[in-house]
C-alpha cells in the first residue's frame, strides 16, 4: 500500500485546534503520515506547547522560529522557510 505524507502547518491557537481534529483523522487512516511544522508565530508555553499536549498534537518535525515581526514580514519568512 502506498503511503502519503500530509504536511500540516500551524502557528496560532485557532490553527492548533483545527489541526488536532485533522491529526486524529489522519492517524486513523494508515495511508497517511503527518508531518507537522510549527511556524513559531506564537511560541511560548501558554500559547503553544500546552496546546500540543492538551490537544494531543504530534510533536512538530520543525519549528521555524518566526515571530515578533509584522504579519507581512512573518508571512514572507514562513513561505521562504517552508519552500
N, C-alpha and C positions, 0 to 999 in steps of 0.2 A: 504494500500500500504506500502510495506517495504521501509525504508529509509536507505541509505548507507552514511557513513561518509568517506570523502576523506581527507587525511591529506596532505597538501602542505607545503613543507619546503623550505624556502628562506633565503638567506644571503648576496647576492651580486646583483648589479644593473641588470645584464642580467637576473637573475632569477626573479626579480620583474616584469620585462616587460613580460616575458613568463607566470608568474603566473597570471598576470592581465587578459590576454586573457582566461586562463583556469577558473579563478574565475567567469568571466562573463558568460561563458558557463554553469558552474555548477549552478549558481544562477537561470538560466532559466529552469532547469530541477528539478522538485520538488522531484525526487527520491534521490537527493543528498544533503548532508550538507557538508560544507567545514570547516575544522579546519586548520588554518594557523599557522605554527611555524616559528619564526624568529630565526636564529642561533645567531644573534648578530655580525656576522662576520664584517659587515660594519655598525656599529651603531653610526651614528651622524645624525643630522637633514638633512644635504645636501645629505648624501649618503643613507638614509633610510626613515625616516618619510615623507619627502617631496614626495618620490616615492609612498608611500602608499596613500597619499592624491591625488596626481595628477593622478594616475592610477586607483583610486577607489578600491584599495585592502581592504579586510576586516581587521579589527584590529587583530593583532596576538593574539591567545589564550595563547601563551607563547613566551617569549624571553629568549633564553638560555644564552645570555650574554657572548658568547665565541668569543674573539677577541684578537689581539695583540700577537699571537703565530705563530710558523711556520705552514705551511699548514698541515703537517702531524700531529702535536700536536692538531691543531684545529679540524681536521677531526676525530681523535680519541675521543676527548672530546664530539664532536657533536654526534657521534654514541653512546657513553655511555649515554649521556643525553636523547637522543631520545628513547633508549631502555628502 
